[in-house]
Amino acid sequence: MTSSAQTLVLASRSPRRLELLRRIGIEPIVCPADIDESPFFNEVPIAYVSRVSKSKAETVARQFVNEIVLAADTTVELDGVIFGQPVDDNDARRMLRALSAKTHRVHTAVSVLRPGAAMRTVVVTSHITFVVLNSHLIEWYVATGEPWGKAGAYAVQGSGGVLVKDVQGSLSNVVGLPLREVADVLRLK
């Protein structure tokens, strides 16, 4: 799994991140970090995901001082604006209307903290282009309940795949954890 047979602790409550780690043969301990994930005023998206990912790793590492801690944070960005998780159905509709027929970025920061070592953080960006979303398609998708808990109010790996015209870059990044970069930072290759 990881070098020197240490246990990996996933500092996330995301079932998608857990599933992605399992796909590459890692069965981590799951310990979500309880931190404020609100963006700072005028914080740029890449700085935002980096800061939140590092904060999650540092918070959980206090409880697991002898283990490897992996944390991640994902956000959707359109024209410099951060699209986090929707707060309600109207917020999900607003985000989906804004993303309709446009190309946006999905940024994921991954931070790994090993005992006695400096934290390593990588940021991966993918570009996603949506189809034109009419009101009927938006209403149908919001009614699936899938926008909840998803940055940008959609899940490319679920029913939200019908909203996507094109993906440039890592698909696993869009789901929430760029696997190639995770393997690199964990030295699995």
Contacts in CASP RR format, 6 or more apart in sequence:
PFRMAT RR
TARGET T0000
AUTHOR 0000-0000-0000
METHOD contacts of the structure
MODEL  1
MTSSAQTLVLASRSPRRLELLRRIGIEPIVCPADIDESPFFNEVPIAYVS
RVSKSKAETVARQFVNEIVLAADTTVELDGVIFGQPVDDNDARRMLRALS
AKTHRVHTAVSVLRPGAAMRTVVVTSHITFVVLNSHLIEWYVATGEPWGK
AGAYAVQGSGGVLVKDVQGSLSNVVGLPLREVADVLRLK
1 8 0 8 1.000
1 25 0 8 1.000
1 26 0 8 1.000
1 27 0 8 1.000
2 8 0 8 1.000
2 26 0 8 1.000
2 68 0 8 1.000
2 186 0 8 1.000
2 187 0 8 1.000
2 188 0 8 1.000
3 186 0 8 1.000
3 187 0 8 1.000
6 66 0 8 1.000
6 67 0 8 1.000
6 68 0 8 1.000
6 114 0 8 1.000
6 115 0 8 1.000
7 28 0 8 1.000
7 29 0 8 1.000
7 67 0 8 1.000
7 68 0 8 1.000
8 21 0 8 1.000
8 26 0 8 1.000
8 28 0 8 1.000
8 29 0 8 1.000
8 67 0 8 1.000
8 68 0 8 1.000
8 69 0 8 1.000
8 70 0 8 1.000
8 186 0 8 1.000
9 28 0 8 1.000
9 29 0 8 1.000
9 30 0 8 1.000
9 31 0 8 1.000
9 60 0 8 1.000
9 64 0 8 1.000
9 67 0 8 1.000
9 68 0 8 1.000
9 69 0 8 1.000
9 70 0 8 1.000
10 17 0 8 1.000
10 18 0 8 1.000
10 21 0 8 1.000
10 28 0 8 1.000
10 29 0 8 1.000
10 30 0 8 1.000
10 31 0 8 1.000
10 70 0 8 1.000
10 71 0 8 1.000
11 31 0 8 1.000
11 32 0 8 1.000
11 33 0 8 1.000
11 56 0 8 1.000
11 57 0 8 1.000
11 59 0 8 1.000
11 60 0 8 1.000
11 69 0 8 1.000
11 70 0 8 1.000
11 71 0 8 1.000
12 18 0 8 1.000
12 30 0 8 1.000
12 32 0 8 1.000
12 33 0 8 1.000
12 56 0 8 1.000
12 71 0 8 1.000
12 72 0 8 1.000
13 30 0 8 1.000
13 32 0 8 1.000
14 72 0 8 1.000
14 176 0 8 1.000
14 177 0 8 1.000
16 155 0 8 1.000
16 157 0 8 1.000
16 175 0 8 1.000
16 176 0 8 1.000
16 177 0 8 1.000
17 72 0 8 1.000
17 176 0 8 1.000
17 177 0 8 1.000
18 28 0 8 1.000
18 30 0 8 1.000
20 172 0 8 1.000
20 175 0 8 1.000
20 176 0 8 1.000
20 177 0 8 1.000
20 179 0 8 1.000
20 182 0 8 1.000
21 27 0 8 1.000
21 28 0 8 1.000
21 70 0 8 1.000
21 177 0 8 1.000
21 182 0 8 1.000
23 179 0 8 1.000
24 179 0 8 1.000
24 182 0 8 1.000
24 183 0 8 1.000
24 188 0 8 1.000
26 186 0 8 1.000
28 70 0 8 1.000
29 64 0 8 1.000
29 67 0 8 1.000
31 60 0 8 1.000
31 63 0 8 1.000
31 64 0 8 1.000
33 55 0 8 1.000
33 56 0 8 1.000
33 57 0 8 1.000
33 59 0 8 1.000
33 60 0 8 1.000
33 71 0 8 1.000
34 59 0 8 1.000
35 52 0 8 1.000
35 55 0 8 1.000
35 56 0 8 1.000
35 59 0 8 1.000
37 52 0 8 1.000
37 73 0 8 1.000
39 48 0 8 1.000
39 82 0 8 1.000
40 48 0 8 1.000
40 51 0 8 1.000
43 51 0 8 1.000
43 82 0 8 1.000
44 80 0 8 1.000
45 75 0 8 1.000
45 77 0 8 1.000
45 80 0 8 1.000
45 82 0 8 1.000
45 105 0 8 1.000
45 107 0 8 1.000
46 107 0 8 1.000
46 109 0 8 1.000
46 123 0 8 1.000
46 125 0 8 1.000
48 73 0 8 1.000
48 75 0 8 1.000
48 82 0 8 1.000
49 73 0 8 1.000
49 74 0 8 1.000
49 75 0 8 1.000
49 107 0 8 1.000
49 108 0 8 1.000
49 109 0 8 1.000
49 123 0 8 1.000
50 109 0 8 1.000
50 111 0 8 1.000
50 121 0 8 1.000
50 123 0 8 1.000
52 73 0 8 1.000
52 109 0 8 1.000
53 71 0 8 1.000
53 72 0 8 1.000
53 73 0 8 1.000
53 109 0 8 1.000
53 110 0 8 1.000
53 111 0 8 1.000
53 121 0 8 1.000
54 71 0 8 1.000
54 109 0 8 1.000
54 111 0 8 1.000
54 119 0 8 1.000
54 121 0 8 1.000
55 71 0 8 1.000
56 71 0 8 1.000
56 72 0 8 1.000
56 73 0 8 1.000
56 111 0 8 1.000
57 69 0 8 1.000
57 70 0 8 1.000
57 71 0 8 1.000
57 111 0 8 1.000
57 112 0 8 1.000
57 113 0 8 1.000
57 119 0 8 1.000
58 113 0 8 1.000
58 119 0 8 1.000
60 69 0 8 1.000
60 71 0 8 1.000
61 69 0 8 1.000
61 113 0 8 1.000
65 115 0 8 1.000
66 115 0 8 1.000
67 115 0 8 1.000
68 112 0 8 1.000
68 113 0 8 1.000
68 114 0 8 1.000
68 115 0 8 1.000
68 186 0 8 1.000
69 112 0 8 1.000
69 113 0 8 1.000
70 110 0 8 1.000
70 111 0 8 1.000
70 112 0 8 1.000
70 182 0 8 1.000
70 186 0 8 1.000
71 110 0 8 1.000
71 111 0 8 1.000
71 113 0 8 1.000
72 108 0 8 1.000
72 109 0 8 1.000
72 110 0 8 1.000
72 111 0 8 1.000
72 176 0 8 1.000
72 177 0 8 1.000
73 108 0 8 1.000
73 109 0 8 1.000
74 106 0 8 1.000
74 107 0 8 1.000
74 108 0 8 1.000
74 151 0 8 1.000
74 173 0 8 1.000
74 176 0 8 1.000
75 82 0 8 1.000
75 83 0 8 1.000
75 84 0 8 1.000
75 106 0 8 1.000
75 107 0 8 1.000
75 151 0 8 1.000
75 152 0 8 1.000
76 82 0 8 1.000
76 83 0 8 1.000
76 84 0 8 1.000
76 95 0 8 1.000
76 99 0 8 1.000
76 104 0 8 1.000
76 105 0 8 1.000
76 106 0 8 1.000
76 151 0 8 1.000
76 152 0 8 1.000
77 83 0 8 1.000
77 104 0 8 1.000
77 105 0 8 1.000
77 106 0 8 1.000
77 107 0 8 1.000
78 98 0 8 1.000
78 99 0 8 1.000
78 102 0 8 1.000
78 104 0 8 1.000
78 105 0 8 1.000
83 95 0 8 1.000
83 98 0 8 1.000
83 99 0 8 1.000
83 104 0 8 1.000
83 151 0 8 1.000
83 152 0 8 1.000
83 153 0 8 1.000
84 95 0 8 1.000
84 151 0 8 1.000
84 152 0 8 1.000
85 148 0 8 1.000
85 149 0 8 1.000
85 150 0 8 1.000
85 151 0 8 1.000
85 152 0 8 1.000
85 153 0 8 1.000
86 92 0 8 1.000
86 94 0 8 1.000
86 95 0 8 1.000
86 147 0 8 1.000
86 148 0 8 1.000
86 149 0 8 1.000
86 150 0 8 1.000
86 152 0 8 1.000
86 153 0 8 1.000
89 142 0 8 1.000
89 147 0 8 1.000
91 153 0 8 1.000
92 142 0 8 1.000
92 147 0 8 1.000
92 148 0 8 1.000
92 153 0 8 1.000
93 138 0 8 1.000
93 139 0 8 1.000
93 142 0 8 1.000
95 147 0 8 1.000
95 152 0 8 1.000
95 153 0 8 1.000
96 133 0 8 1.000
96 138 0 8 1.000
96 141 0 8 1.000
96 142 0 8 1.000
96 147 0 8 1.000
96 153 0 8 1.000
96 154 0 8 1.000
96 163 0 8 1.000
97 133 0 8 1.000
97 138 0 8 1.000
99 130 0 8 1.000
99 133 0 8 1.000
99 152 0 8 1.000
99 154 0 8 1.000
99 163 0 8 1.000
100 130 0 8 1.000
100 131 0 8 1.000
100 132 0 8 1.000
100 133 0 8 1.000
100 138 0 8 1.000
101 130 0 8 1.000
101 131 0 8 1.000
101 132 0 8 1.000
101 133 0 8 1.000
102 129 0 8 1.000
102 130 0 8 1.000
103 127 0 8 1.000
103 128 0 8 1.000
103 129 0 8 1.000
103 130 0 8 1.000
103 166 0 8 1.000
104 127 0 8 1.000
104 128 0 8 1.000
104 130 0 8 1.000
105 125 0 8 1.000
105 126 0 8 1.000
105 127 0 8 1.000
105 128 0 8 1.000
106 125 0 8 1.000
106 126 0 8 1.000
106 127 0 8 1.000
106 128 0 8 1.000
106 151 0 8 1.000
106 173 0 8 1.000
106 174 0 8 1.000
107 123 0 8 1.000
107 124 0 8 1.000
107 125 0 8 1.000
108 123 0 8 1.000
108 124 0 8 1.000
108 173 0 8 1.000
108 176 0 8 1.000
108 177 0 8 1.000
108 178 0 8 1.000
109 121 0 8 1.000
109 122 0 8 1.000
109 123 0 8 1.000
110 121 0 8 1.000
110 122 0 8 1.000
110 123 0 8 1.000
110 124 0 8 1.000
110 177 0 8 1.000
110 178 0 8 1.000
110 181 0 8 1.000
110 182 0 8 1.000
110 185 0 8 1.000
111 119 0 8 1.000
111 120 0 8 1.000
111 121 0 8 1.000
112 119 0 8 1.000
112 120 0 8 1.000
112 121 0 8 1.000
112 185 0 8 1.000
112 186 0 8 1.000
113 119 0 8 1.000
120 185 0 8 1.000
122 178 0 8 1.000
122 181 0 8 1.000
122 184 0 8 1.000
122 185 0 8 1.000
124 170 0 8 1.000
124 173 0 8 1.000
124 178 0 8 1.000
124 181 0 8 1.000
125 173 0 8 1.000
126 167 0 8 1.000
126 168 0 8 1.000
126 169 0 8 1.000
126 170 0 8 1.000
126 171 0 8 1.000
126 173 0 8 1.000
126 174 0 8 1.000
127 166 0 8 1.000
127 167 0 8 1.000
127 168 0 8 1.000
127 169 0 8 1.000
128 156 0 8 1.000
128 164 0 8 1.000
128 166 0 8 1.000
128 167 0 8 1.000
128 168 0 8 1.000
128 174 0 8 1.000
129 164 0 8 1.000
129 165 0 8 1.000
129 166 0 8 1.000
129 167 0 8 1.000
129 168 0 8 1.000
130 163 0 8 1.000
130 164 0 8 1.000
130 165 0 8 1.000
131 162 0 8 1.000
131 163 0 8 1.000
131 164 0 8 1.000
131 165 0 8 1.000
133 141 0 8 1.000
133 163 0 8 1.000
137 162 0 8 1.000
137 163 0 8 1.000
141 147 0 8 1.000
141 154 0 8 1.000
141 159 0 8 1.000
141 160 0 8 1.000
141 162 0 8 1.000
141 163 0 8 1.000
142 153 0 8 1.000
144 159 0 8 1.000
146 154 0 8 1.000
146 155 0 8 1.000
146 158 0 8 1.000
146 159 0 8 1.000
146 160 0 8 1.000
147 153 0 8 1.000
147 154 0 8 1.000
147 155 0 8 1.000
154 160 0 8 1.000
154 161 0 8 1.000
154 163 0 8 1.000
155 161 0 8 1.000
155 175 0 8 1.000
156 164 0 8 1.000
156 167 0 8 1.000
156 171 0 8 1.000
156 174 0 8 1.000
156 175 0 8 1.000
157 175 0 8 1.000
167 174 0 8 1.000
170 178 0 8 1.000
170 179 0 8 1.000
170 180 0 8 1.000
170 181 0 8 1.000
172 178 0 8 1.000
172 179 0 8 1.000
172 180 0 8 1.000
173 181 0 8 1.000
182 188 0 8 1.000
183 189 0 8 1.000
END
